[in-house]
Protein backbone atom coordinates (compact mmCIF):
# COMPACT_ATOMS: atom_id res chain seq x y z
CA UNK A 1 0.00 0.00 0.00
CA UNK A 2 1.28 3.48 -0.86
CA UNK A 3 1.99 5.69 2.14
CA UNK A 4 -0.08 8.62 0.79
CA UNK A 5 -3.03 6.54 -0.47
CA UNK A 6 -5.66 8.59 1.36
CA UNK A 7 -4.18 11.89 0.19
CA UNK A 8 -4.24 10.75 -3.45
CA UNK A 9 -7.82 9.52 -3.19
CA UNK A 10 -8.93 12.78 -1.64
CA UNK A 11 -7.13 14.81 -4.32
CA UNK A 12 -8.96 13.03 -7.17
CA UNK A 13 -12.33 12.79 -5.42
CA UNK A 14 -13.64 15.95 -7.11
CA UNK A 15 -11.61 15.96 -10.34
CA UNK A 16 -12.03 14.39 -13.75
CA UNK A 17 -8.46 13.93 -14.92
CA UNK A 18 -9.51 13.65 -18.58
CA UNK A 19 -10.32 17.34 -18.68
CA UNK A 20 -6.61 18.24 -18.62
CA UNK A 21 -6.39 17.04 -22.22
CA UNK A 22 -8.95 19.58 -23.41
CA UNK A 23 -8.31 22.69 -21.30
CA UNK A 24 -5.74 24.15 -23.69
CA UNK A 25 -3.42 23.32 -26.56
CA UNK A 26 -0.43 23.36 -24.25
CA UNK A 27 -2.18 21.08 -21.78
CA UNK A 28 -3.09 18.62 -24.52
CA UNK A 29 0.45 18.07 -25.81
CA UNK A 30 1.18 15.38 -23.21
CA UNK A 31 -1.87 13.38 -24.29
CA UNK A 32 -1.27 13.88 -28.02
CA UNK A 33 2.27 12.51 -27.95
CA UNK A 34 1.49 9.77 -25.42
CA UNK A 35 -1.17 8.42 -27.79
CA UNK A 36 1.33 8.42 -30.63
CA UNK A 37 3.64 6.27 -28.49
CA UNK A 38 0.82 3.90 -27.55
CA UNK A 39 -0.01 3.28 -31.18
CA UNK A 40 3.54 2.08 -31.78
CA UNK A 41 3.43 -0.61 -29.08
CA UNK A 42 -0.18 -1.80 -28.91
CA UNK A 43 -1.61 -4.24 -31.46
CA UNK A 44 -5.09 -5.63 -32.09
CA UNK A 45 -4.20 -8.87 -30.29
CA UNK A 46 -2.71 -7.15 -27.22
CA UNK A 47 -4.06 -7.54 -23.71
CA UNK A 48 -3.51 -4.16 -22.09
CA UNK A 49 -3.74 -3.00 -18.48
CA UNK A 50 -3.44 0.59 -17.32
CA UNK A 51 -2.47 1.22 -13.71
CA UNK A 52 -3.63 4.69 -12.77
CA UNK A 53 -6.31 4.79 -15.46
CA UNK A 54 -8.10 7.81 -14.00
CA UNK A 55 -11.53 8.28 -15.53
CA UNK A 56 -10.61 6.40 -18.69
CA UNK A 57 -9.06 8.83 -21.16
CA UNK A 58 -6.59 6.32 -22.58
CA UNK A 59 -8.98 3.40 -22.06
CA UNK A 60 -11.56 5.01 -24.33
CA UNK A 61 -8.82 5.67 -26.88
CA UNK A 62 -7.43 2.12 -26.77
CA UNK A 63 -10.38 -0.25 -26.42
CA UNK A 64 -10.89 -0.70 -30.19
CA UNK A 65 -7.14 -0.93 -30.80
CA UNK A 66 -6.50 -3.98 -28.60
CA UNK A 67 -8.05 -7.32 -27.65
CA UNK A 68 -8.73 -6.49 -24.00
CA UNK A 69 -8.20 -3.46 -21.80
CA UNK A 70 -8.25 -3.39 -17.98
CA UNK A 71 -8.21 -0.17 -15.99
CA UNK A 72 -6.99 0.05 -12.38
CA UNK A 73 -7.16 3.18 -10.27
CA UNK A 74 -6.76 4.06 -6.60
CA UNK A 75 -9.77 6.38 -6.69
CA UNK A 76 -13.23 4.76 -6.50
CA UNK A 77 -14.67 7.98 -7.92
CA UNK A 78 -12.48 7.72 -11.01
CA UNK A 79 -13.56 4.12 -11.59
CA UNK A 80 -17.20 5.09 -11.13
CA UNK A 81 -16.92 7.75 -13.83
CA UNK A 82 -15.02 5.38 -16.13
CA UNK A 83 -17.71 2.71 -15.71
CA UNK A 84 -20.36 5.25 -16.66
CA UNK A 85 -18.52 5.94 -19.91
CA UNK A 86 -18.17 2.21 -20.63
CA UNK A 87 -21.86 1.63 -20.02
CA UNK A 88 -22.92 4.59 -22.13
CA UNK A 89 -20.89 3.33 -25.11
CA UNK A 90 -21.79 -0.36 -24.42
CA UNK A 91 -18.13 -1.42 -24.62
CA UNK A 92 -17.54 -5.12 -24.01
CA UNK A 93 -13.75 -5.51 -23.82
CA UNK A 94 -13.02 -3.10 -20.93
CA UNK A 95 -12.90 -4.12 -17.27
CA UNK A 96 -12.11 -1.93 -14.26
CA UNK A 97 -11.07 -2.39 -10.65
CA UNK A 98 -10.08 -0.18 -7.73
CA UNK A 99 -6.49 -1.00 -6.85
CA UNK A 100 -3.13 0.21 -5.58
CA UNK A 101 -0.15 0.22 -7.97
CA UNK A 102 2.16 -0.94 -5.15
CA UNK A 103 0.12 -4.11 -4.53
CA UNK A 104 -1.76 -5.72 -7.42
CA UNK A 105 -2.28 -9.08 -5.76
CA UNK A 106 -5.70 -9.47 -7.42
CA UNK A 107 -3.96 -9.74 -10.81
CA UNK A 108 -2.28 -12.96 -11.98
CA UNK A 109 1.38 -13.26 -12.98
CA UNK A 110 2.31 -12.90 -16.67
CA UNK A 111 -1.19 -11.75 -17.61
CA UNK A 112 -0.73 -8.77 -19.95
CA UNK A 113 1.13 -7.99 -23.16
CA UNK A 114 1.30 -4.28 -22.34
CA UNK A 115 1.35 -2.71 -18.86
CA UNK A 116 0.80 1.04 -18.69
CA UNK A 117 1.58 2.92 -15.47
CA UNK A 118 0.32 6.43 -16.16
CA UNK A 119 0.04 8.32 -12.90
CA UNK A 120 1.28 6.33 -9.90
CA UNK A 121 4.91 7.44 -10.28
CA UNK A 122 3.74 11.05 -10.01
CA UNK A 123 2.54 10.39 -6.47
CA UNK A 124 5.07 7.97 -5.02
CA UNK A 125 8.23 8.94 -3.14
CA UNK A 126 11.41 7.33 -4.53
CA UNK A 127 11.53 4.60 -1.88
CA UNK A 128 8.12 3.26 -2.97
CA UNK A 129 8.60 3.28 -6.76
CA UNK A 130 10.36 -0.06 -6.71
CA UNK A 131 7.13 -1.70 -5.56
CA UNK A 132 5.44 -0.47 -8.74
CA UNK A 133 8.28 -1.61 -11.00
CA UNK A 134 8.10 -5.06 -9.41
CA UNK A 135 4.33 -5.37 -9.70
CA UNK A 136 4.30 -4.18 -13.31
CA UNK A 137 7.02 -6.70 -14.16
CA UNK A 138 5.16 -9.50 -12.38
CA UNK A 139 1.87 -9.06 -14.27
CA UNK A 140 3.58 -8.47 -17.63
CA UNK A 141 4.09 -11.39 -20.02
CA UNK A 142 7.59 -12.44 -21.05
CA UNK A 143 8.87 -10.04 -23.72
CA UNK A 144 5.92 -7.76 -22.93
CA UNK A 145 6.05 -3.98 -22.87
CA UNK A 146 5.81 -1.72 -19.80
CA UNK A 147 5.44 2.05 -19.93
CA UNK A 148 5.87 4.31 -16.90
CA UNK A 149 4.97 8.01 -16.92
CA UNK A 150 6.88 10.27 -14.54
CA UNK A 151 7.48 13.96 -13.87
CA UNK A 152 10.88 15.37 -14.74
CA UNK A 153 11.92 17.80 -12.01
CA UNK A 154 14.07 19.93 -14.35
CA UNK A 155 11.49 20.18 -17.12
CA UNK A 156 8.60 20.74 -14.72
CA UNK A 157 10.48 23.42 -12.79
CA UNK A 158 11.50 25.17 -15.99
CA UNK A 159 8.16 24.98 -17.82
CA UNK A 160 5.54 25.09 -15.06
CA UNK A 161 7.62 27.26 -12.74
CA UNK A 162 10.34 29.56 -14.02
CA UNK A 163 8.92 30.29 -17.49
CA UNK A 164 5.26 30.33 -16.42
CA UNK A 165 5.57 32.30 -13.17
CA UNK A 166 8.85 34.27 -13.25
CA UNK A 167 7.73 36.51 -10.39
CA UNK A 168 7.69 33.51 -8.08
CA UNK A 169 10.39 31.27 -9.54
CA UNK A 170 13.20 30.47 -9.17
CA UNK A 171 13.79 30.84 -5.45
CA UNK A 172 16.09 29.22 -2.93
CA UNK A 173 13.14 27.60 -1.17
CA UNK A 174 11.79 26.13 -4.41
CA UNK A 175 15.27 25.02 -5.47
CA UNK A 176 15.57 23.07 -2.23
CA UNK A 177 12.11 21.53 -2.49
CA UNK A 178 12.09 20.67 -6.20
CA UNK A 179 15.73 20.13 -7.12
CA UNK A 180 17.03 18.58 -3.89
CA UNK A 181 13.97 16.93 -2.33
CA UNK A 182 12.30 16.16 -5.70
CA UNK A 183 8.87 17.12 -4.38
CA UNK A 184 6.22 19.67 -5.23
CA UNK A 185 6.45 22.95 -3.37
CA UNK A 186 2.70 23.52 -3.80
CA UNK A 187 1.40 20.09 -2.76
CA UNK A 188 4.04 18.47 -0.53
CA UNK A 189 3.44 14.78 0.03
CA UNK A 190 1.31 14.43 -3.10
CA UNK A 191 3.51 15.01 -6.17
CA UNK A 192 7.06 13.68 -6.45
CA UNK A 193 9.58 14.17 -9.25
CA UNK A 194 12.57 12.38 -10.75
CA UNK A 195 15.02 12.76 -13.62
CA UNK A 196 15.33 10.74 -16.82
CA UNK A 197 18.62 9.23 -15.66
CA UNK A 198 17.35 8.28 -12.18
CA UNK A 199 14.16 6.66 -13.43
CA UNK A 200 16.21 4.65 -15.94
CA UNK A 201 18.59 3.48 -13.21
CA UNK A 202 15.65 2.49 -11.02
CA UNK A 203 13.96 0.52 -13.79
CA UNK A 204 17.16 -1.36 -14.59
CA UNK A 205 17.77 -2.01 -10.89
CA UNK A 206 14.46 -3.90 -10.85
CA UNK A 207 15.34 -6.04 -13.82
CA UNK A 208 13.60 -4.15 -16.63
CA UNK A 209 15.20 -3.66 -20.02
CA UNK A 210 14.87 0.00 -21.02
CA UNK A 211 13.97 0.51 -24.68
CA UNK A 212 13.20 4.25 -24.82
CA UNK A 213 12.99 7.15 -22.39
CA UNK A 214 11.15 10.02 -24.07
CA UNK A 215 9.56 13.35 -23.19
CA UNK A 216 5.93 13.92 -24.17
CA UNK A 217 5.26 17.46 -22.99
CA UNK A 218 7.34 20.35 -24.34
CA UNK A 219 5.50 23.67 -24.22
CA UNK A 220 7.94 26.11 -22.46
CA UNK A 221 5.43 28.98 -22.68
CA UNK A 222 1.74 28.07 -22.30
CA UNK A 223 0.39 31.41 -23.51
CA UNK A 224 2.56 31.36 -26.60
CA UNK A 225 1.28 27.89 -27.58
CA UNK A 226 -2.33 28.61 -26.72
CA UNK A 227 -2.37 31.82 -28.77
CA UNK A 228 -0.83 30.38 -31.95
CA UNK A 229 -2.94 30.27 -35.09
CA UNK A 230 -3.61 26.87 -36.65
CA UNK A 231 -0.69 27.02 -39.07
CA UNK A 232 1.83 27.92 -36.39
CA UNK A 233 0.47 25.30 -34.02
CA UNK A 234 0.79 22.57 -36.66
CA UNK A 235 4.41 23.64 -37.11
CA UNK A 236 4.88 23.52 -33.33
CA UNK A 237 3.57 19.93 -33.28
CA UNK A 238 6.06 19.04 -36.01
CA UNK A 239 8.89 20.62 -33.99
CA UNK A 240 7.69 18.89 -30.83
CA UNK A 241 7.75 15.55 -32.62
CA UNK A 242 11.52 15.92 -32.95
CA UNK A 243 11.85 16.81 -29.27
CA UNK A 244 9.71 13.84 -28.22
CA UNK A 245 11.72 11.37 -30.29
CA UNK A 246 15.16 12.56 -29.16
CA UNK A 247 16.24 11.16 -25.79
CA UNK A 248 18.77 13.96 -25.39
CA UNK A 249 15.80 16.32 -24.88
CA UNK A 250 13.88 14.17 -22.41
CA UNK A 251 15.00 15.96 -19.25
CA UNK A 252 13.48 19.23 -20.46
CA UNK A 253 10.02 17.73 -20.78
CA UNK A 254 7.76 18.17 -17.76
CA UNK A 255 6.23 14.71 -18.32
CA UNK A 256 8.09 11.75 -19.76
CA UNK A 257 7.56 8.05 -20.42
CA UNK A 258 10.11 5.30 -19.98
CA UNK A 259 9.38 2.24 -22.13
CA UNK A 260 10.68 -1.09 -20.89
CA UNK A 261 10.62 -4.74 -21.85
CA UNK A 262 10.36 -7.81 -19.64
N, C-alpha and C positions, 0 to 999 in steps of 0.2 A: 504494500500500500504506500502511495506517495505521502510524504509528510505534510503537504499543503493541500490535501484532497478537498477538505471542506472549503478552503479559500477559493479554489478553482471552481468548485460547484456554485458557490455563491456569486462569483464574478460572472458566470455565464447564465445565471438563472433568469436574467431579464434582457438577454441579448440574443439576436439571431446573427450568428457569425457570417452567414452568407452575404449579408448586406454590405460588408466591406468591399466585395468585388464590384459593387455597382455605385458606390458613393461618388467616385471620381475616376478619371482616367489614370491618375497616378496610383490610386489605391487598387486599381484593377490589374496593374502590370504583373504583380505576383501571381495572380490566378491565371492570367493569359499564358505566361511562360511555363508555369507548372503544368498546365494542361498539354502544352506542346511536348513536355518531357514524358508525361504519362502515355501519350499516344505512341511514343517510341518503344515502350517496354511492356505494354499490355496488348494481348491478342484476344481474338474471339474465344479461344479455348481456355483462357486464363481464369483461375479462381483467385479473386482479389479480396483482401481485407484491408480496411482502413482503420487504424487506431487513432482516435481523436477525430472522428468523422464530423463533429459539429452537428449542424442541422441538415447535412446532406448535400452540400454544394458539389463536391467531387463525385459522390455517389450517383446523383442525378445525371451527371455528365458521363459516367462510366458504365452504367448498367447495361446499355445496349452495345457496348464495346467489349464485353467480357462474358464468360459463361455464368459466373456467380459473383456477387459482391456482398460482403458483410461489413457492416458499420458498427464500430465500438466507440462509445464515448462515456466519459466520467459523469457527464451531466444528464440526469433523467429528463430535464426539460428539453435539451437538444434532441434526444432520442424521440421524445414525444412529437416534436415538430417534424422531424424526419419521417416518422411513421405516418403522419398526416399527409405528407407529400406523396409517399409511396401508395397510400390508399387512394388518394385522389387520382393518381395516374394509373392505378391498377397494375402496378409492376410486380412481377412474379419472382424475379431472380435476385431480390434484395432481402437480406435479413439484418436485424439490428439487435444489439444488446447493450446494456449499461455495464461498463467494465473499466478497470484501472490498468493502464499501460504497463505498470510495474509488476502486475500479477494477472496473467491471462489463463489461469488454471482451467477455466471452462472450455478452452480451445485445445484441440488435440495437437500432438506433435506432427510436423511435416504435412500440414494441411493445405497450405496456400502457395500458389505460384508467385504471387506478388503481395508483399506486405508493405503497406503505406503507413508511415507514422508522421502525420501532419498535425502537429500541435503539442503533443506531450513534452517534447524537448524544450519548448518555449517556457514551460512551467516547472521544470525539474532542476534542482541544484545539481552541480557536477557529480556529487557523490551518489546520486540516485539514477543517473542516466545509464549506467551499466546494467541495471535491472531491465531497462527497456530494450537495450541491445540484445541481451540474452533471451528475453521473451520473444522478440521479433525473429531471432535466429531459430528458436525452438519451433515455432509454428510455421516457418517457411520450409518449403520443399527443398531437397537437394538441388543445387544449381538455380534456385529461385532468386528473385530480385527483391531487395529491400530498399526503401527510400525513406530517409529521415529529414524532415524540415527542421531548421534551427535558425536562431537569430544571431547574426554576426555583430559583435559589439562595436567594431570599428565602423562598419557600414551604417548600422543603426544610429550610432552617436553622430556620425557625420550628416546623414540624410535627415533623420527625424529630429535631431538636436541642433547641431551647429548651423547647418544651412537653413533650417526651417524656423529656428527661434534664436537668432544671433544675439538678441538682448539678454537672453538667459544663459546661453551656452557659448563657449566652454566655460567651466568654472572648476576650481580646485576640488570642490565638494563632489561635483558630477564626475570629474576625472577619477576620483577615488572610488566612487560607487560603481561606475560603468566599466572603467578600464582595469581597475585592480580587483574589485569584488565581483565583477561580471554580473551585476544585478541592476534592475531598473531603479532609477532614483525617484520615480513617480509612484510605483507600486511595489515597494520592497516585499520580498517573500512570495511574489506572484510570477514575475517575469525574470528569467535568467538568460544570460547570453553566453556565447562561446566565440571561437575563431575557427576559420576553415582548417587550420593546421591541427588545432586541439581536437576538434570533432573527428578528424581523420585518424589521429592517433588513438582516440578512444574506441572507435569502431574496429580498428585493427587489433587493439588489445583484447577485444572480445571475439576475435576469430572471424571477423568479416573481411571479405576481399573488396576493397574499394575500387569501383569502376570509374566514377566521375564525382566531382564535388563542385557544383555550379551555383552561381547566384541567379535569382529569379526576380529580383526587385531593384532595379536601378532607376531612380527618378531624380535624385539630387535637389531638385527644386519643384515642389508640388504645384505651386501657382503657375510656373512656366509651362509645365506639362498640361495642366488643366485648361490653360488659356490658348493652347495651340489650335490653329485651324486644322481641318481634316488632313490636308496635304502634309503639313509639318508633322502632325502626329504619326502618320503612316511612315514618314522618314525616321521619326524617333523610334518606332517599333523595329524598323530595319537595323538601326544603330544598336538598339538594345539587344537584338538577336546576337550580334557579335560579342557583346559584353557577357551575355548569358552562356555562351558556348566556349568562352575562354577562361580556363581555371585561374589564370593569373589575375583576373579581375574579381574573383569570387569574394574576397575579403571586403570589398567596397559595396557589396550588396547588403541591404538590411536583412533580407531573408534569403536563405540558401537551402539547397537540397543535396545531401550526400547519397549517392546511389551505390549500393553494395550487392554482392553476390554471396550466396551460401555455398 
